[in-house]
């Protein structure tokens, strides 16, 4: 590569690696494959599929994603250690376009962890990048905590990595401390100062600790970076990362000052946003840019009047641009499968016949209970239908009695491993009683870490999306479900999470191993 592209910004998605490092966001093997497929279908350039040496499960996921990939570069992460790099290569080598991403912390704080001198670390960088390049012709190198590394030493290490064969140099703001002006100035100075900088792609990886990740990424692009590392919904460690949907839509909307193409089909954004929220258990906040429930909502009279006259008065992009319709869904209980399939296609969701059948059944049930069915309702049905991949536990029926006269009562019938059983339990409210009934039917040690309820749309008949996060012996599992009955949604979400824990217990090597990710940028 002799010239950096002038009008192209490569999108590097790390939802499956950095995003999954959010406590509780662990995804199952099948969920990782699904998300990777959705990312590639959306047009993401590079998919960082995981950290292969972290666990056998991570290795298998990266390896299968690599084998299934068609167009996207499939990347694995490796520390600056030969065994890490070898393991990474084993995982990605069957991809049509493999990449090894290796890193080491270069700031004074991070140099102190392995107790390396500047010269010793420089030697380590040369050795490991050279080794990676001998295995793969597409090598990315990152100086972790670059924004707190001495500038002269940062230049020295980057020059070593370039000479050793790195084709992409990523500059991580690992702790989210940088401001946009600093982000731009650092990229600009590095490109101007380092010999060979014009022969590689410079990338930016920004964390959101101070809420400036997207601004820092865009500032870096204006200064010459041509790859943005990001995640769906901004998922990631601590406060998260640069959100893919934000940078892509910012570049598309403000082409007047940032004339760069990303190649991402933005009409797929809303669907993948909802799907990642489901499998990770991290619900999207209502006021989240681009994909939040209120992103295209207008309540004030002045705004409503302006929208009726000209949508551009209060919207800088169209809902259709991200896969939403601007109006309520004109489907009801008399609509057929063909109409539903057409609407799903409108929303950027392609489903097979069996999936359509399942979604259609849920749609009919919902249409019988709701006065209005919105696009958001349909997307919630899709994610709820696709959410579970285990059926050891299944709710047969649930009846709850509650009110002011005494404790709530839950009467539950379930199938456990194909055997039907029942329980009758009391609790402090309908959800508490329901969860106690489930635990009576299926005794377990899982501890409830999170219980969160969000309304998908407005009104008393709105669907409630319930997220549940459970922890058992170091394993964390999440479940999510949507229903107009909040208690039913809660029960299904709880059972979904229990099913995931059951899968991890029953499959050798799939348990989530708690390892230290403090070395990861």
N, C-alpha and C positions, 0 to 999 in steps of 0.2 A: 504494500500500500504506500504509494508515493505522495499522495495528496489527501488531506482530510476533506470529506464532502462539504461543499459550501452551503447546500440548501437541504441537507438531510440530517435528521437527528435520530439516532438509533435508540429504540426503547428496550431497555434491559429490565425484565421483570423478575423480582426476587421474592414474590409472594410465597413460593414453595420452600424458600430457604430462610431469609430474614423474617418474612411474615410469620412463618411457622414457629419462630423463636419467641413469639409473644406467649407468655405463660397461659396455657389452656387452649392454644390455637392448633394443637397437634391434629393433623389430618390422617385419615386412613389411607391405605395404599390405593384403593379404588378412587377415592376422592382426589388424591394427587394426580392420578392419570387423567381424571376428568377435567380438572382445572388446567392442566398442561395442554390438553386438547382444545379447550376453550380459548386459552391464551394464543395458541398458534392460529386457530381459526380467526381470531380478532386481528391478527397481523403483527403480533409482538415479534421483534427481531431476535432477541436473545432471551431464553428462559433459563434462569438459574434454578435447576431442578432440586438441588439439595446439597448436603454436606456428606458425601459418601462414606467417610471414615467414622462418622458420628455413631452409626448403628447399622446393623444388618438390614433393618427395614428401610433406612435412608438409601443405602446402597442399591437395594432391589428396586426402589421407586425410581431413582435416577437412571438406572440401567434400562428399565422398561420404557420410561419416557424417551430415552435416547433411541431405543430401537423403533419406537412408534413414530418418531418425529419425521416430518417431511421437509418443511422449509426453514423452520426456526433453528437458530444455533442453540444447542443444548449444552449448558455449562454446569460444572460441578465446582464446589469450593474446596480448597485445600490449604492447610497451614503451610508455612515454609519448612516442611519436613518431607524427606524423600518418601517415607511410607504413605503419608497423606496424598502426595502427588500421584504415586503409583496406583493407589486405591481409586482416586478420582478418575484417572485415565481408564482403568478397568470398567468403570461405570459408564463413561461417556463415549468410549471409543467406537461403539456401533452406531452412533448418530450420523446422519448424513452430513452434519456440520458440527463437530464437537469443539468444545473449548474447555481449557483448564484455567481456573481462576485461583491464583495463589496469593497469599498476603502475609504481612508481618507488621507488627506495631512499631512505628519508627519514632514516636515522640519520646521525650525523656521518661515520662511515666511508664510507657509501654516497653521501652528498652530495659527498664529495671526489672521487669517480670522474669525474663529469661537470663537476666544478669549478663547481657552482652555489651561489649564496648562498641563504639561506632564502627571501628574497623572490622570487628568480628561479625557484626550484623551485615555490613557491606559484603563480606565474604559469603555469608549465608544466602543473601539475596542473589548473588551471582551464581552460586552453586544450584540453588533450587529453581530459579527461572531457566537456567541452561538445561537442567534435567527435564523440566516441563516442556521446553521447546523441542528437545530431542524426541519427545513422545508425540507432540501435537503441534501443528503449525499455527494454531490460534490460541495464544496465551494472554491472559489478562493478569496484570499485577497491581496490587493495592498496598500503599503504605498506610496501614491503619492509623487513625488519629492524625492524618496528614495536616489538618488545619492547626494542630498544636505542636507540629514538628518544626525545628529550626529551619529557616528557608534554605540556607546553604546546604544543610545535610539532606533535606528533602530533594533538592536538585541533584545532589550526588547519588542518592539511592535510585532516583528515577533514571538517571543516565546509565547507571549500571544495569538496571532492568531492561532498558531499551537495547543496549549493546548485547545483552544475553539472549535477546530474542522476543521480548514481550511486544505484542502488537496492539494492545490496549492498556493504557495507564489510567487507573481509576483513582480519584482523589476523594477519599471519604471524610466527611465531617461527622466522625463517629459519635460524638457526644452532642451534636446539634447546637454548638456554641456560636457558629459563624453567622454574620449578618450578610445580606446580599452584596453590599459594596465590597466586603472582604472576599466573598466567594468569587466574584468576578475578577478582582485584582489578583488573587492568587493564581487562577487559571491563566490569566493574561501574562503574568510574569514568568510562570513556568514555561509556557510555550515560547516566549521570547528568549528565555535564558538557556534552556537545555539543548545541547546539540542532539540532533535527530528527532526533535519534538514534532517536526512536520511530517515525519514518516509514520507516526502512530495516531491512534484515536485517543483523545483525552475524554475521560468520563467523570461524572459527578455522582456521589452517593451521599445524600443528605438526610440526617435524622431531624425529627420535628420537636425536639425538647423545648425550644422557644417559639414554636409555631411558625418557623420561617423556612421549612424544608423546601416547599415548592418555589418560593421566591428565590432561595439560594440556588436551586437547580436551574431556574430560568436565567438568572444572572450569569451563571457559569456558561450557559449556552451562548449568551450574547458575547461572552469573552472568548469563545472559541471551543468550548467543549462540544462534542458531537455524539455523546451517549449519556442518557439519563437513566440512573438506576432507581427503580420505584416499585411500589407494590399496589395491588388492588385495594381500594379503600384506605390506603395509607397504613396498612397493617404492618406491625413490626415491634421490635423491642421498645420498651418504655413508652414514649409518646408516639412511636411509629416512624414512618418514613415519608418521603415524597410520595404523593398519591398519583398513580398512573393517570387516573381520569382527569386530575387537575392540570398536569403538565400538558397532556395531549390536547385537551380542550382549550387551554390558554394559547398554545401554539396555533391551533386552528382558528380561534376567535380573533387573536391579535396578530394576524399575518402581516398587518401593516408595519409593525415594528419588529416582529420576529418572523421573517419569511422562511420558515422551515417546515418541511414535510416530515411526518412520522410514519406514514404507511399504515396506521392503525385504523380499522373500521370502527368509528366511534359509535355506530348504531348498535354495537354489541356490548357497549359499556355497562348499561343498566343491568342486563341479564347476568353478566359475570360478577358484577358488584353484589347482587343479591345472592348468587350462588356461593361466593366466597364468604359472605356474611353467615350463610347457613352452615357451611362445613367447618368454619373456624369458631362459630359460636359468638362472634363479636358483631352485635347488631350495629347497623349504620345509624349514627346520630341524625336526628331529624333535620338539623340545620347544616349538615355536611355539604360542602360545595359539590355541585354536579349531580351527585347520586343520593343526597338526602331527601327525605320525604317532602320537606318544605322548599326544596331548591327551585321548584316551579309553582309554588303556591302563593296566592295573593289574597290578603284578607282585608286590608284597609280600603275604604270606599274610593279614595283617590286613585289607588293602584288599580282597583277593579275597573273603574271607569276608563282609565287609560288603556288597560289591556283590551277592553271591548272595542275601543276605537282603533288601536294599533298596538299589537303585542310588543313591538320593538321599544315602546316607551318605558317598559320596565323589565324586559328580558333581553339579555345580550346574546342568547343562543336559543335555539328551538328545542323543545322537549324531544322532538323526533330525532335530533342530532345524536342523542344518547340512547335511543331505543324506547322512548316513551311517546304515548299519544297525548296531546294537549287536552283532550276531553275524556269524559267517562266512556267506558266501553259499551258500545251499543249491542251487547249480547245479553240474553236472558235465558229463562228456563226452557224456552221453545227453540233455542238455537241448536244447530246440529254440529257434528264433528268437523265438517268441512269449514264452517264459519270459525270454529275455534282454532283449527289448524292455520287458517289464513291470518287470524289475529296474532297467533304465536309467531308466525313468520314475520308479521309487521313489527313485532317486538324484538326481532332478531334471535328468536329461539327456534332451533330446528330439532324436532323430536321424531323418534321412530314410531311405528304403529302401536307397539305395546305401551310405550310411554304415553302416547296420545290417549290411548284407552284409559289408562289410570288417571291422567289429568282430567279427562272428560267426565269421569265418574265423580271426582271431587268438585268439578265445576258445576255439574248439575245439582249436587247437594248444596253447594254454596248459593246458587241462583235461586233455589227454593227458599232460602233463609234471608237473603239480602234484597233490599229495594233497588240498590244500584251496585253494579259490579264494575270496578275500575281496572285499569291496566295494572296497577300495583297489586290488586287482588289476584289477577291471573299470574303474575310473576311470583307471588307468594305461594300459589298453588303448585307452580312448577318446582320451586325449591323444596317445598314440603314433600312433594311426590318423590323427588330424587334424593331426599336427605338420608334415608336409612339404607344400610347395606347388610344388616343382620336382623334376623327375625326369631331369635331364641325366645324373646318375650313379645307377646302381642296382646293388646287390650281387646277383649271381646265386648264388654259393655261396662258402663260406668254410670251410676246414679248417685247424686249428691243431694242431701237435705241440709239446709242451713237457714239461718235467720236469727231473730232476737231471742228466741225461746230457749236456747241452750247451745251446747257444742255442735259443730257440724258433723254430719255422718256421711261416709263414703262407702257405697256398696259396689264392689269391684269384682268383675269376672275377667280372668286372664288365661292365656295359654303360655305355659312355661315348657319349652322343649317339646311342644306338641301336646302336652297334657293340660287339660282345662282344670283350673282351680279358682277359688273365690275367697274373698275376705270382706269383713265388715268392720270398719274402724272409725273412731271419733277423733276430732282434732280441733285446734284453734283456728277455725275457718275451713272453707272447702278444699283449698289447696293442701293445707297441712294434713287434713284427714285423708285426702287422696294419696299423698306421698306415703303416709303411714300404712295405708292399705297395700300399696305396691310393695313396700318393704316387708310386710307380713307375708305376702304371697311369694316374694323372692327375697329372702334374707340376704343382706349384703353389708359390707363395711364402708360403702362409698359415702363420702362427706360432701354435702352440698356447698359448693364454693360461690355459686352465682345463680340467682333466679331473677330474670329480667323480662318484663312484659312491655311490648310496644304495639300500638294500634297501627295497622297497615294503612287504613283509610279513615275517613271521618264517620261520625254517626254512631248511634247505639248498636247498630248491627255490623259494625266494623269487625274485620278479622283481627284477632290478637295474635301477634307473633311472640312466642315464648322461647327464651333461651335458657338452658340449664347447663351448668358446668359442675361435674363431679370429680372428686379425687379419691383414689383408692390405692394404697400402697405405692405411692409415687407416680401412679398412672393418672393422667388427666383426660377426661372425655367430655365432649360437649354434645348437646342435643338441641334440636330446634323444631318447632311445629307451629302451624298456623290454623286457627279455627275461629269461628264466630263465638264459640263458647270458650272462655278463657281457661276454665278448669280442665276441659278436654284437651286443649292445646298444651296445658301444663303437664298433664299426665302423659301425653304422647312424647313431649320433649324429654321428660324424665326417663321414660322407658327407652327412648332412642339413645340417650347417653348410657344407660345400663347395658344396652345391647352392644355398644362399642366397647365398653369395659369387658364384657363377656368375650368378645372376639379377641381382644388382646390377651386375655388370660388363656384362651384355648389354643392360640396359635404360637408356636415356639418362635422366638426371635422377633415378635411384633410388639412386645411390651415396650413402652416408651422408657428409654433409659435416661435418667437425669444426668447429663454431662454438662461440663462447664462451657459456656459459649462466650466467655469473657474475652476470648481471643478473636472473635469474629467481628469484622467491620460492619 
